[in-house]
Amino acid sequence: MNSKTGYKITQIGEIPEEWQVTPLGKIAREIKLKNDSKDNFIVFAVTKHSGLVPSLHYFKKRVYSQDLSKYKIIKKEQFAYSPIHLNEGSIGLLETENKGLVSPLHVVFEFLPEANPRFFKYLLKSHRFLSIYSHLPQGSVERRGSILFREFAKIHVQLPPLKEQNKIASILSTVDDAIQKTNETIQKTRELKKGLMQQLLTKGIGHTKFKQTEIGEIPEEWEIVRLGEIIAHEKGRKPKTLLDRVEQNTLPYLSAETLRTETLTQWARETGEVMKVNSDDIILIWDGFYCGDSFIGFEGILSSTMIKIEPKKPSLDKRFLFYFLKTCFKELNSKISGMYLKHVNKSVFESLKLPLPPLSEQRKIASILSVIDGKIEKEKERKEQLEKLKKGLMQDLLTGRVRVKAD
């Protein structure tokens, strides 16, 4: 097999002529520094998608030992990986702090000066490496399933000139920064929406006179109604046959996972035995871990673990009802029925107290919240585009398929 001009064929594939191929062990070394300091270092967790993150932030609680003397010290621009989860991509670079701690079960290593750690942050999480990790020899009986550094160090990697590494890392970091800013915008907009929902669904728009009720203060013109009195609901039904691809006369099969991830993986034929929902129908997860969560905007065949909700009267706006149900998730998810299969308690669900404005105000409130939802969706689309851009750049730049002009 001949290589194209300016490239050469190597054991890891075609790469630019100026690039080298080397085992990781020649440009990286393991660090085994235990924590003998009394300083209050941050304990980091190694995660699949986000790399190294503060453990308290990631788990929302302390999951590490009170005795940190056996923990390993990790310094800025050093890496840590989980030996038993490396094949999932659980590897991270410390970039935000000068020093921290990781579990004593983790492997810590650093690169020598001829390698840019930020370049290898991307290379070691690329598709090729995720495939390699799953085939590495694993540890002894005592550490069954773990990938030791001596095996990790045998992996052969491409090594561009340092200036080119720096440029590639800079380009990919710029895209990562844009993704992070988009994430922050999404989070801030969600927090704004949460506050507005609380305000609009209890105080309404422009009211000056209020009355005390069993659920607190609401505008004088509003009333309190039991949910079961104004809505009807029906459970979905699982189709006899599920398909893993789109075919003629099929619709997406809407499971809890589909709704929460917005990812379609199964389809079903529309027959009289199943329940179809339209994009303006309200869906609520009835069974399972996320029971009580509600959705709107999906079209497809409804899973047997969900219910479809319909207003009984035209005086109730569907989207207004949807936003109210969103505020009830915690209550419905905690006051459950079922010993083995968690599901919504029907009595609790139908007894929910809904503060009900006149129809015109319901629609105004729903419209305001829908505008915010639109902004969130726009930012999510932008994030998706940036992630696609990053994936394409990683495939091109990390292999040398597309060259960059080093400064």
TINU-392349 format. One record per atom (N, C-alpha, C): x, y, z; residue in one letter. Coordinates in pm, whole numbers, padded with zeros to 5 digits, always signed. Layout:
residues N
XYZa/...
//
This chain:
residues 407
+00085-00119+00000m/+00000+00000+00000m/+00089+00125+00000m/+00067+00213-00095n/+00147+00335-00105n/+00079+00449-00032n/+00160+00534+00030s/+00106+00652+00098s/+00105+00770+00002s/+00021+00867+00033k/+00016+00985-00051k/+00135+01075-00020k/+00161+01167-00108t/+00277+01255-00094t/+00274+01328+00040t/+00388+01325+00108g/+00399+01394+00237g/+00357+01310+00355g/+00315+01184+00330y/+00269+01095+00436y/+00346+00963+00430y/+00339+00886+00539k/+00405+00756+00543k/+00313+00655+00612k/+00330+00529+00575i/+00253+00421+00635i/+00328+00371+00759i/+00258+00364+00871t/+00318+00316+00996t/+00230+00209+01058t/+00274+00156+01172q/+00197+00052+01241q/+00064+00104+01295q/+00047+00236+01306i/-00080+00291+01354i/-00158+00357+01240i/-00110+00341+01118g/-00181+00398+01004g/-00099+00505+00934g/-00161+00575+00840e/-00092+00679+00762e/-00083+00808+00841e/+00038+00862+00854i/+00060+00988+00927i/+00157+01074+00846i/+00163+01205+00874p/+00259+01291+00806p/+00402+01244+00827p/+00487+01269+00725e/+00626+01223+00731e/+00703+01279+00849e/+00670+01403+00891e/+00744+01466+01001e/+00703+01411+01138e/+00594+01337+01143w/+00546+01285+01271w/+00621+01155+01305w/+00629+01126+01433q/+00691+01003+01481q/+00585+00910+01538q/+00622+00783+01555v/+00539+00686+01628v/+00623+00636+01744v/+00566+00638+01863t/+00642+00599+01982t/+00551+00534+02084t/+00601+00440+02165p/+00521+00388+02276p/+00499+00499+02379p/+00383+00499+02442l/+00354+00601+02543l/+00460+00600+02654l/+00512+00483+02685g/+00610+00472+02793g/+00738+00548+02770g/+00768+00586+02643k/+00889+00663+02614k/+00870+00813+02634k/+00743+00856+02638i/+00719+01001+02653i/+00634+01031+02776i/+00601+00928+02855a/+00520+00948+02976a/+00572+00858+03086a/+00549+00898+03211r/+00593+00818+03325r/+00487+00820+03434r/+00479+00708+03507e/+00381+00698+03615e/+00431+00773+03738e/+00338+00835+03811i/+00369+00908+03934i/+00301+00835+04050i/+00378+00803+04155k/+00322+00732+04271k/+00347+00812+04398k/+00298+00934+04401l/+00321+01024+04514l/+00201+01020+04609l/+00222+00967+04731k/+00115+00959+04831k/+00100+01095+04901k/-00016+01116+04959n/-00046+01242+05026n/+00007+01242+05169n/+00120+01312+05191d/+00174+01324+05326d/+00159+01466+05378d/+00070+01542+05313s/+00052+01682+05348s/-00074+01701+05431s/-00074+01804+05514k/-00193+01838+05592k/-00278+01943+05520k/-00234+01983+05401d/-00310+02084+05326d/-00446+02027+05283d/-00543+02116+05268n/-00679+02075+05234n/-00696+02072+05082n/-00640+01967+05019f/-00649+01955+04874f/-00789+01908+04832f/-00829+01947+04710i/-00955+01899+04653i/-00938+01753+04611i/-01038+01671+04639v/-01040+01533+04592v/-01116+01529+04460v/-01053+01472+04357f/-01112+01468+04223f/-01163+01327+04191f/-01271+01324+04112a/-01322+01199+04055a/-01287+01197+03907a/-01259+01078+03856v/-01229+01063+03713v/-01357+01018+03643v/-01405+01100+03549t/-01534+01071+03485t/-01516+01043+03336t/-01617+00979+03281k/-01613+00938+03141k/-01617+01058+03047k/-01707+01152+03071h/-01729+01261+02977h/-01655+01389+03013h/-01640+01415+03142s/-01585+01544+03185s/-01443+01537+03239s/-01380+01419+03234g/-01244+01408+03284g/-01240+01421+03435g/-01146+01498+03486l/-01131+01518+03631l/-01225+01629+03677l/-01309+01597+03773v/-01399+01696+03831v/-01398+01681+03983v/-01418+01788+04059p/-01423+01776+04205p/-01529+01673+04246p/-01490+01579+04331s/-01579+01470+04369s/-01708+01519+04435s/-01696+01619+04522l/-01815+01672+04589l/-01913+01733+04489l/-01860+01798+04386h/-01945+01859+04284h/-02012+01752+04199h/-01937+01647+04167y/-01989+01545+04075y/-02093+01456+04143y/-02064+01410+04265f/-02154+01318+04333f/-02257+01387+04424f/-02240+01519+04444k/-02330+01598+04529k/-02320+01558+04677k/-02223+01474+04711k/-02201+01434+04850k/-02061+01375+04861k/-02013+01359+04984r/-01879+01302+05006r/-01885+01151+04989r/-01803+01100+04897v/-01799+00955+04874v/-01660+00900+04900v/-01567+00985+04942y/-01430+00940+04963y/-01400+00931+05113y/-01291+00863+05146s/-01254+00833+05283s/-01220+00959+05363s/-01242+00951+05495q/-01200+01060+05584q/-01048+01066+05592q/-00985+00949+05581d/-00839+00941+05586d/-00782+00955+05445d/-00724+01071+05416l/-00673+01099+05282l/-00523+01070+05269l/-00463+01009+05371s/-00318+00989+05368s/-00275+00889+05261s/-00367+00799+05222k/-00333+00700+05119k/-00368+00747+04979k/-00433+00862+04969y/-00471+00913+04837y/-00348+00961+04760y/-00359+00960+04629k/-00246+01001+04545k/-00255+01149+04513k/-00139+01214+04515i/-00132+01355+04476i/-00126+01364+04324i/-00203+01455+04269i/-00197+01484+04126i/-00173+01633+04109i/-00076+01667+04023k/-00041+01807+04003k/-00090+01856+03867k/-00087+01986+03850k/-00134+02046+03725k/-00058+01986+03606k/-00135+01955+03500e/-00085+01897+03374e/-00045+01750+03390e/-00089+01688+03499q/-00077+01543+03512q/-00213+01478+03486q/-00210+01350+03447f/-00330+01274+03414f/-00360+01172+03524f/-00487+01134+03532a/-00528+01021+03615a/-00630+00940+03535a/-00623+00807+03551y/-00727+00726+03490y/-00773+00617+03586y/-00895+00573+03563s/-00952+00465+03642s/-00913+00332+03578s/-00832+00249+03645p/-00784+00124+03583p/-00895+00027+03545p/-01010+00035+03614i/-01117-00060+03583i/-01221+00000+03489i/-01208+00130+03459h/-01304+00193+03368h/-01235+00264+03252h/-01108+00233+03229l/-01035+00301+03122l/-01099+00277+02986l/-01151+00155+02964n/-01211+00125+02834n/-01336+00207+02805n/-01389+00275+02907e/-01502+00366+02888e/-01455+00510+02863e/-01324+00531+02871g/-01271+00665+02851g/-01259+00745+02978g/-01255+00676+03094s/-01243+00746+03223s/-01098+00787+03247s/-01063+00900+03189i/-00927+00953+03200i/-00937+01105+03197i/-00853+01172+03275g/-00864+01317+03280g/-00733+01386+03308g/-00724+01511+03267l/-00607+01597+03286l/-00641+01705+03387l/-00555+01726+03486l/-00577+01833+03584l/-00535+01965+03523l/-00633+02053+03502e/-00606+02182+03439e/-00643+02300+03528e/-00736+02279+03623t/-00793+02392+03696t/-00723+02424+03827t/-00652+02329+03884e/-00584+02349+04013e/-00436+02316+03999e/-00354+02368+04092n/-00212+02335+04091n/-00186+02196+04148n/-00275+02151+04236k/-00254+02022+04300k/-00388+01971+04354k/-00404+01838+04358g/-00525+01778+04412g/-00499+01635+04451g/-00605+01560+04482l/-00594+01421+04522l/-00689+01334+04440l/-00647+01210+04416v/-00735+01112+04354v/-00728+00983+04434v/-00825+00897+04413s/-00830+00768+04483s/-00700+00691+04467s/-00657+00621+04573p/-00533+00541+04563p/-00543+00428+04461p/-00663+00396+04415l/-00680+00292+04314l/-00651+00343+04173l/-00644+00477+04158h/-00623+00534+04026h/-00476+00537+03987h/-00451+00548+03858v/-00315+00561+03805v/-00293+00708+03770v/-00181+00763+03815v/-00144+00902+03784v/-00017+00898+03699v/-00015+00979+03592f/+00106+00983+03508f/+00120+01122+03447f/+00240+01149+03396e/+00266+01278+03331e/+00351+01256+03206e/+00345+01355+03115f/+00423+01348+02992f/+00555+01423+03007f/+00655+01381+02931l/+00785+01448+02928l/+00773+01576+02844l/+00875+01663+02848p/+00863+01795+02782p/+00835+01792+02632p/+00870+01684+02563e/+00847+01682+02417e/+00700+01656+02381e/+00614+01638+02482a/+00472+01612+02458a/+00386+01716+02529a/+00291+01774+02458n/+00197+01872+02516n/+00081+01796+02581n/+00062+01809+02714p/-00046+01735+02781p/-00183+01762+02720p/-00207+01888+02677r/-00340+01922+02623r/-00363+01853+02488r/-00257+01832+02410f/-00271+01756+02286f/-00312+01613+02318f/-00246+01554+02420f/-00276+01415+02454f/-00408+01400+02529f/-00457+01509+02588k/-00591+01504+02648k/-00694+01462+02543k/-00678+01516+02423y/-00771+01483+02314y/-00736+01349+02249y/-00607+01325+02229l/-00566+01202+02161l/-00609+01078+02241l/-00591+01083+02372l/-00620+00967+02456l/-00769+00942+02474l/-00854+01037+02430k/-01000+01017+02437k/-01059+01003+02297k/-00973+00987+02197s/-01022+00973+02059s/-01078+00833+02037s/-01150+00815+01929h/-01217+00688+01901h/-01118+00572+01895h/-01002+00594+01833r/-00901+00488+01821r/-00859+00437+01958r/-00837+00528+02052f/-00787+00487+02183f/-00895+00418+02266f/-01019+00461+02253l/-01127+00393+02325l/-01135+00247+02280l/-01105+00223+02154s/-01104+00085+02103s/-00984+00007+02156s/-00869+00073+02164i/-00747+00007+02212i/-00761-00035+02358i/-00817+00053+02442y/-00824+00025+02586y/-00895-00107+02615y/-01000-00135+02539s/-01080-00255+02566s/-01004-00384+02536s/-00891-00373+02466h/-00813-00493+02431h/-00681-00504+02509h/-00658-00411+02603l/-00534-00418+02682l/-00541-00533+02782l/-00426-00600+02807p/-00422-00705+02910p/-00459-00646+03045p/-00533-00724+03125q/-00580-00675+03254q/-00498-00731+03367q/-00518-00674+03487g/-00432-00700+03602g/-00446-00839+03662g/-00380-00858+03774s/-00375-00986+03846s/-00509-01017+03910s/-00514-01132+03978v/-00637-01172+04046v/-00678-01066+04147v/-00577-01009+04218e/-00607-00909+04320e/-00669-00782+04259e/-00632-00752+04135r/-00685-00631+04070r/-00748-00670+03937r/-00830-00774+03941r/-00892-00825+03819r/-00971-00714+03749r/-00952-00705+03619g/-01024-00604+03541g/-00953-00470+03534g/-00841-00453+03605s/-00771-00324+03605s/-00661-00324+03498s/-00638-00206+03441i/-00535-00191+03338i/-00418-00114+03400i/-00308-00182+03421l/-00193-00122+03487l/-00116-00033+03390l/-00035+00058+03445f/+00037+00154+03360f/+00135+00085+03267f/+00193-00027+03311r/+00291-00093+03225r/+00226-00143+03095r/+00098-00177+03098e/+00027-00217+02977e/-00016-00094+02898e/-00064+00007+02970f/-00104+00133+02907f/+00015+00195+02832f/+00135+00182+02892a/+00255+00245+02835a/+00301+00181+02705a/+00250+00062+02673k/+00290-00007+02549k/+00215+00044+02426k/+00109+00123+02448i/+00031+00173+02335i/+00119+00265+02250i/+00118+00245+02119h/+00192+00332+02028h/+00106+00452+01988h/+00168+00568+01991v/+00096+00692+01959v/+00171+00771+01853v/+00095+00857+01785q/+00157+00950+01691q/+00209+01071+01769q/+00326+01119+01729l/+00388+01232+01799l/+00429+01338+01697l/+00341+01439+01677p/+00379+01549+01587p/+00488+01634+01652p/+00556+01721+01573p/+00647+01818+01634p/+00572+01900+01740p/+00645+01942+01843l/+00581+02007+01958l/+00499+02130+01916l/+00550+02211+01822k/+00476+02331+01780k/+00342+02294+01717k/+00341+02182+01644e/+00215+02139+01583e/+00119+02083+01688e/+00173+02012+01787q/+00090+01967+01899q/+00022+02087+01966q/+00104+02192+01990n/+00051+02311+02057n/-00064+02374+01979n/-00049+02381+01847k/-00150+02444+01763k/-00278+02361+01761k/-00265+02230+01748i/-00382+02141+01747i/-00456+02151+01879i/-00381+02149+01990a/-00443+02160+02122a/-00516+02292+02137a/-00457+02400+02085s/-00519+02533+02095s/-00652+02538+02020s/-00655+02480+01899i/-00777+02480+01819i/-00889+02402+01890i/-00856+02282+01938l/-00957+02200+02004l/-01002+02261+02137l/-00909+02328+02206s/-00945+02394+02333s/-01041+02510+02308s/-01024+02580+02196t/-01113+02690+02162t/-01256+02640+02142t/-01270+02525+02076v/-01403+02466+02058v/-01459+02420+02192v/-01376+02360+02277d/-01420+02318+02410d/-01470+02438+02492d/-01398+02550+02482d/-01439+02671+02554d/-01577+02718+02508d/-01601+02710+02378a/-01731+02751+02323a/-01841+02656+02373a/-01811+02526+02381i/-01908+02429+02433i/-01938+02458+02579i/-01833+02489+02657q/-01852+02519+02799q/-01937+02644+02819q/-01913+02748+02740k/-01993+02871+02751k/-02139+02844+02715k/-02160+02759+02615t/-02297+02723+02577t/-02365+02647+02691t/-02291+02555+02755n/-02345+02483+02870n/-02386+02578+02981n/-02301+02679+03006e/-02330+02776+03111e/-02454+02858+03078e/-02468+02895+02950t/-02587+02970+02907t/-02713+02886+02925t/-02706+02757+02889i/-02820+02668+02906i/-02858+02658+03054i/-02757+02643+03141q/-02784+02629+03284q/-02845+02756+03342q/-02792+02872+03304k/-02847+02999+03354k/-02990+03020+03305k/-03017+02983+03180t/-03152+03000+03126t/-03249+02905+03196t/-03203+02785+03227r/-03288+02691+03302r/-03320+02743+03441r/-03221+02805+03506e/-03244+02862+03639e/-03342+02978+03631e/-03330+03060+03526l/-03425+03169+03505l/-03566+03114+03487l/-03578+03009+03406k/-03709+02948+03381k/-03768+02893+03511k/-03685+02829+03592k/-03733+02772+03718k/-03792+02879+03809k/-03722+02992+03820g/-03771+03102+03901g/-03899+03162+03846g/-03903+03178+03714l/-04022+03235+03650l/-04142+03143+03664l/-04121+03013+03651m/-04231+02917+03668m/-04293+02930+03806m/-04207+02937+03907q/-04255+02951+04044q/-04337+03079+04061q/-04290+03187+04002q/-04357+03316+04014q/-04488+03317+03935q/-04482+03278+03808l/-04599+03289+03720l/-04710+03191+03758l/-04674+03071+03804l/-04776+02971+03834l/-04841+02990+03971l/-04792+03088+04049t/-04855+03116+04179t/-04902+03261+04191t/-04834+03353+04122k/-04868+03496+04133k/-04928+03553+04005k/-04907+03483+03893g/-04965+03530+03767g/-04897+03652+03710g/-04971+03725+03628i/-04917+03841+03557i/-04991+03967+03597i/-04923+04059+03665g/-04978+04193+03692g/-05088+04201+03796g/-05099+04103+03884h/-05205+04107+03987h/-05163+04191+04107h/-05263+04256+04168t/-05237+04337+04289t/-05318+04287+04409t/-05421+04208+04382k/-05505+04156+04490k/-05492+04003+04496k/-05468+03953+04619f/-05444+03810+04638f/-05531+03757+04751f/-05545+03626+04757k/-05622+03561+04864k/-05544+03441+04916k/-05567+03410+05043q/-05503+03294+05104q/-05583+03168+05071q/-05512+03062+05034t/-05577+02935+05003t/-05500+02822+05070t/-05548+02700+05049e/-05483+02583+05109e/-05342+02560+05057e/-05309+02620+04940i/-05174+02602+04886i/-05094+02733+04892i/-05147+02832+04962g/-05077+02958+04974g/-05150+03072+04906g/-05083+03184+04890e/-05144+03304+04834e/-05149+03297+04682e/-05269+03323+04624i/-05286+03326+04478i/-05372+03448+04441i/-05372+03491+04317p/-05457+03604+04276p/-05605+03577+04304p/-05678+03683+04334e/-05820+03671+04370e/-05903+03603+04262e/-05868+03629+04134e/-05949+03576+04023e/-05926+03427+03998e/-05822+03371+04059w/-05789+03231+04033w/-05871+03139+04123w/-05877+03011+04086e/-05941+02911+04170e/-05845+02794+04190e/-05875+02709+04287i/-05797+02588+04313i/-05881+02468+04272i/-05823+02381+04190v/-05895+02261+04146v/-05808+02137+04167v/-05873+02025+04196r/-05803+01897+04204r/-05774+01849+04063r/-05653+01799+04042l/-05613+01758+03908l/-05706+01651+03852l/-05745+01555+03936g/-05829+01445+03890g/-05965+01490+03838g/-06009+01611+03877e/-06140+01661+03834e/-06135+01722+03694e/-06016+01761+03648i/-06011+01835+03522i/-05929+01769+03413i/-05870+01652+03445i/-05793+01581+03341i/-05835+01435+03335i/-05809+01375+03218a/-05823+01231+03200a/-05686+01178+03160a/-05657+01054+03196h/-05527+00998+03158h/-05542+00851+03122h/-05457+00806+03031e/-05462+00668+02984e/-05320+00617+02964e/-05297+00493+03003k/-05163+00434+02991k/-05134+00388+02849k/-05006+00399+02810g/-04965+00349+02681g/-04963+00196+02678g/-04940+00142+02559r/-04938-00004+02544r/-04818-00043+02459r/-04744-00144+02506k/-04626-00187+02432k/-04667-00261+02305k/-04610-00223+02190p/-04641-00293+02065p/-04590-00437+02070p/-04651-00523+01989k/-04607-00662+01981k/-04467-00672+01921k/-04438-00581+01827t/-04309-00585+01759t/-04242-00448+01764t/-04115-00445+01801l/-04036-00322+01799l/-03926-00337+01696l/-03900-00230+01622l/-03799-00232+01517l/-03682-00142+01556l/-03561-00174+01507d/-03444-00093+01539d/-03410+00005+01427d/-03503+00024+01334r/-03483+00119+01225r/-03619+00170+01177r/-03617+00282+01106v/-03739+00339+01050v/-03783+00257+00929v/-03909+00222+00926e/-03967+00156+00809e/-04097+00227+00773e/-04156+00189+00659q/-04280+00251+00615q/-04390+00228+00719q/-04468+00333+00746n/-04581+00328+00841n/-04536+00299+00984n/-04417+00345+01019t/-04372+00332+01158t/-04358+00469+01222t/-04364+00470+01354l/-04345+00592+01433l/-04244+00561+01544l/-04178+00664+01598p/-04085+00639+01709p/-04156+00576+01829p/-04089+00483+01894y/-04139+00423+02017y/-04088+00508+02133y/-04179+00567+02208l/-04143+00663+02311l/-04131+00596+02447l/-04009+00570+02488s/-03979+00515+02620s/-03928+00628+02709s/-03911+00600+02838a/-03859+00702+02929a/-03720+00747+02886a/-03637+00652+02842e/-03502+00685+02796e/-03506+00775+02674e/-03598+00746+02581t/-03612+00829+02461t/-03647+00972+02497t/-03743+00990+02586l/-03786+01125+02623l/-03676+01202+02696l/-03605+01135+02785r/-03505+01204+02865r/-03379+01238+02786r/-03342+01152+02691t/-03220+01176+02613t/-03249+01238+02476t/-03378+01239+02438e/-03419+01289+02306e/-03347+01213+02194e/-03327+01084+02216t/-03259+00998+02119t/-03352+00883+02080t/-03379+00870+01952l/-03468+00764+01903l/-03387+00638+01873l/-03430+00526+01930t/-03358+00400+01908t/-03451+00288+01859t/-03584+00304+01877q/-03678+00201+01836q/-03800+00263+01769q/-03863+00182+01681w/-03981+00228+01609w/-04088+00118+01614w/-04214+00158+01592a/-04324+00062+01594a/-04428+00101+01490a/-04504+00003+01446r/-04609+00030+01348r/-04733+00085+01420r/-04799+00177+01352e/-04920+00237+01407e/-05038+00144+01380e/-05089+00080+01485t/-05203-00010+01474t/-05306+00028+01579t/-05420-00039+01575g/-05525-00010+01673g/-05490-00059+01812g/-05385-00138+01825e/-05348-00193+01955e/-05256-00102+02036e/-05203+00002+01972v/-05109+00090+02042v/-05171+00229+02060v/-05102+00310+02140m/-05148+00447+02162m/-05053+00546+02096m/-05106+00627+02007k/-05027+00730+01942k/-05043+00862+02017k/-04935+00936+02029v/-04941+01071+02085v/-04889+01171+01981v/-04947+01289+01984n/-04905+01398+01894n/-04818+01496+01970n/-04760+01589+01897s/-04662+01681+01957s/-04724+01774+02061s/-04857+01792+02058d/-04919+01880+02159d/-04976+01801+02277d/-04953+01671+02281d/-05002+01588+02391d/-04903+01588+02508d/-04958+01582+02628i/-04875+01576+02749i/-04851+01429+02784i/-04724+01396+02809i/-04685+01260+02848i/-04624+01266+02988i/-04658+01169+03071l/-04598+01161+03204l/-04548+01020+03228l/-04423+01009+03277i/-04366+00877+03309i/-04435+00825+03434i/-04501+00709+03423w/-04579+00652+03533w/-04498+00549+03613w/-04416+00471+03545d/-04338+00365+03611d/-04188+00391+03596d/-04112+00345+03696g/-03967+00350+03683g/-03902+00459+03765g/-03771+00468+03751f/-03689+00558+03834f/-03731+00705+03819f/-03767+00746+03697y/-03800+00887+03672y/-03951+00912+03671y/-04027+00826+03738c/-04172+00843+03738c/-04210+00980+03794c/-04310+01041+03730g/-04355+01175+03770g/-04304+01284+03680g/-04205+01254+03595d/-04154+01356+03503d/-04247+01366+03382d/-04265+01487+03330s/-04360+01508+03221s/-04292+01571+03101s/-04353+01551+02983f/-04295+01596+02856f/-04405+01639+02760f/-04366+01720+02665i/-04455+01761+02556i/-04369+01783+02433i/-04427+01772+02314g/-04350+01800+02193g/-04301+01675+02122g/-04348+01556+02163f/-04306+01431+02100f/-04423+01369+02025f/-04392+01307+01912e/-04492+01232+01836e/-04445+01089+01820e/-04532+00993+01851g/-04492+00854+01838g/-04587+00759+01906g/-04537+00637+01933i/-04614+00531+02000i/-04573+00529+02146i/-04674+00537+02235l/-04645+00554+02377l/-04617+00421+02447l/-04506+00419+02521s/-04467+00302+02600s/-04570+00273+02709s/-04572+00148+02755s/-04665+00107+02861s/-04627+00163+02998s/-04510+00227+03007t/-04467+00286+03135t/-04509+00433+03146t/-04584+00483+03048m/-04624+00625+03046m/-04776+00641+03042m/-04820+00762+03072i/-04960+00796+03050i/-04969+00918+02960i/-05078+00924+02886k/-05112+01042+02806k/-05220+01118+02883k/-05202+01249+02896i/-05292+01331+02977i/-05370+01426+02887i/-05502+01432+02907e/-05589+01521+02830e/-05675+01605+02924e/-05688+01736+02899p/-05784+01816+02977p/-05927+01772+02949p/-06012+01771+03052k/-06152+01735+03034k/-06233+01853+02982k/-06182+01974+03010k/-06258+02093+02974k/-06173+02186+02888k/-06238+02263+02796p/-06163+02358+02712p/-06108+02476+02791p/-06145+02489+02918s/-06097+02600+03000s/-05957+02575+03056s/-05897+02460+03021l/-05761+02428+03068l/-05668+02418+02948l/-05566+02503+02945d/-05469+02504+02836d/-05365+02393+02858d/-05340+02315+02753k/-05249+02200+02766k/-05109+02241+02809k/-05055+02344+02745r/-04917+02381+02776r/-04906+02439+02917r/-05008+02513+02960f/-05009+02562+03098f/-05009+02445+03194f/-05091+02342+03166l/-05096+02222+03249l/-04961+02152+03251l/-04895+02146+03135f/-04762+02083+03127f/-04663+02151+03222f/-04661+02285+03220y/-04565+02356+03306y/-04599+02334+03454y/-04727+02327+03487f/-04764+02296+03625f/-04712+02158+03665f/-04732+02059+03578l/-04688+01922+03609l/-04536+01915+03627l/-04464+01999+03553k/-04317+02001+03568k/-04277+02039+03710k/-04356+02125+03774t/-04324+02166+03911t/-04359+02058+04013t/-04431+01955+03970c/-04477+01850+04062c/-04389+01726+04061c/-04281+01728+03981f/-04200+01607+03965f/-04148+01553+04098f/-04090+01638+04182k/-04032+01590+04308k/-04138+01525+04397k/-04255+01588+04403e/-04362+01533+04487e/-04408+01397+04435e/-04431+01388+04305l/-04478+01263+04246l/-04371+01154+04254l/-04244+01192+04242n/-04135+01096+04242n/-04100+01046+04382n/-04142+01118+04484s/-04110+01077+04621s/-04227+01005+04689s/-04350+01046+04657k/-04469+00982+04717k/-04519+00872+04623k/-04445+00762+04620i/-04467+00660+04517i/-04540+00538+04570i/-04581+00453+04477s/-04638+00322+04509s/-04544+00215+04454s/-04564+00092+04500g/-04487-00019+04445g/-04365-00053+04528g/-04352-00180+04564m/-04237-00224+04642m/-04116-00252+04554m/-04141-00311+04436y/-04032-00350+04347y/-04023-00257+04226y/-04136-00230+04161l/-04138-00138+04049l/-04196-00005+04095l/-04111+00094+04099k/-04152+00226+04144k/-04251+00286+04045k/-04366+00339+04093h/-04458+00407+04004h/-04536+00515+04078h/-04593+00606+04000v/-04667+00719+04056v/-04786+00667+04136v/-04809+00727+04251n/-04927+00696+04331n/-05047+00769+04270n/-05143+00692+04222k/-05258+00750+04152k/-05334+00849+04239k/-05351+00816+04365s/-05425+00905+04456s/-05352+01038+04473s/-05219+01032+04491v/-05140+01155+04504v/-05149+01237+04376v/-05137+01170+04262f/-05143+01239+04132f/-05276+01310+04113f/-05385+01241+04135e/-05516+01300+04109e/-05555+01403+04215e/-05487+01402+04330s/-05518+01498+04436s/-05434+01625+04429s/-05345+01633+04331l/-05264+01755+04317l/-05354+01878+04304l/-05319+01984+04374k/-05397+02109+04371k/-05339+02203+04266k/-05420+02236+04167l/-05376+02321+04058l/-05433+02462+04074l/-05347+02566+04088p/-05396+02704+04088p/-05432+02743+03944p/-05560+02772+03919l/-05608+02785+03782l/-05652+02927+03750l/-05576+02996+03664p/-05614+03130+03617p/-05721+03119+03508p/-05779+03230+03467p/-05864+03230+03347p/-05784+03182+03227p/-05851+03128+03125l/-05784+03067+03011l/-05688+03164+02942l/-05728+03291+02927s/-05642+03388+02857s/-05509+03406+02931s/-05512+03406+03064e/-05389+03422+03142e/-05306+03294+03139e/-05373+03179+03139q/-05300+03053+03123q/-05215+03056+02997q/-05276+03103+02888r/-05206+03105+02760r/-05091+03205+02759r/-05108+03318+02827k/-04999+03416+02835k/-04881+03358+02914k/-04912+03293+03026i/-04807+03232+03108i/-04734+03124+03029i/-04810+03039+02961a/-04749+02932+02880a/-04663+02990+02769a/-04708+03102+02710s/-04633+03165+02601s/-04499+03219+02651s/-04497+03282+02768i/-04373+03335+02825i/-04273+03223+02849i/-04320+03114+02910l/-04232+03001+02941l/-04187+02929+02814l/-04274+02929+02712s/-04237+02865+02585s/-04124+02941+02516s/-04124+03074+02528v/-04016+03155+02470v/-03882+03116+02533v/-03882+03098+02664i/-03759+03058+02734i/-03718+02918+02691i/-03815+02828+02677d/-03784+02693+02628d/-03720+02700+02489d/-03771+02792+02406g/-03715+02809+02271g/-03569+02851+02276g/-03535+02940+02371k/-03397+02984+02385k/-03308+02869+02431k/-03359+02785+02521i/-03283+02669+02566i/-03258+02574+02451i/-03361+02548+02370e/-03346+02458+02256e/-03245+02511+02155e/-03247+02642+02135k/-03152+02704+02041k/-03009+02684+02088k/-02986+02700+02219e/-02852+02680+02274e/-02812+02532+02269e/-02908+02443+02289k/-02878+02299+02280k/-02839+02261+02137k/-02907+02322+02040e/-02871+02297+01899e/-02730+02349+01870e/-02699+02467+01924r/-02564+02523+01906r/-02459+02431+01967r/-02487+02378+02086k/-02395+02286+02151k/-02375+02161+02066k/-02484+02107+02012e/-02475+01988+01928e/-02389+02013+01804e/-02404+02131+01744q/-02323+02167+01627q/-02175+02178+01664q/-02147+02237+01780l/-02009+02251+01826l/-01947+02113+01854l/-02026+02023+01912e/-01974+01889+01941e/-01945+01812+01812e/-02029+01832+01710k/-02002+01770+01580k/-01875+01827+01518k/-01859+01960+01532l/-01738+02025+01481l/-01615+01970+01550l/-01622+01957+01682k/-01508+01905+01758k/-01474+01762+01716k/-01577+01679+01698k/-01554+01541+01657k/-01483+01534+01522k/-01528+01617+01427g/-01465+01621+01296g/-01322+01672+01302g/-01299+01776+01382l/-01164+01831+01396l/-01069+01729+01459l/-01119+01656+01560m/-01034+01554+01623m/-00993+01448+01522m/-01088+01404+01439q/-01056+01302+01338q/-00953+01353+01237q/-00962+01480+01202d/-00873+01536+01099d/-00738+01578+01156d/-00739+01651+01268l/-00616+01711+01319l/-00528+01610+01394l/-00590+01521+01471l/-00511+01428+01551l/-00444+01320+01467l/-00493+01298+01347t/-00433+01199+01256t/-00341+01264+01153t/-00344+01398+01145g/-00263+01467+01045g/-00329+01469+00908g/-00454+01422+00900r/-00526+01424+00773r/-00538+01568+00722r/-00559+01660+00817v/-00557+01803+00787v/-00443+01863+00871v/-00354+01934+00804r/-00237+01991+00874r/-00268+02133+00919r/-00203+02173+01025v/-00213+02311+01075v/-00077+02377+01062v/-00083+02506+01045k/+00043+02583+01032k/+00088+02622+01172k/+00194+02562+01219a/+00243+02591+01354a/+00306+02729+01360a/+00281+02799+01470d/+00338+02934+01489d/+00489+02925+01514d/
//
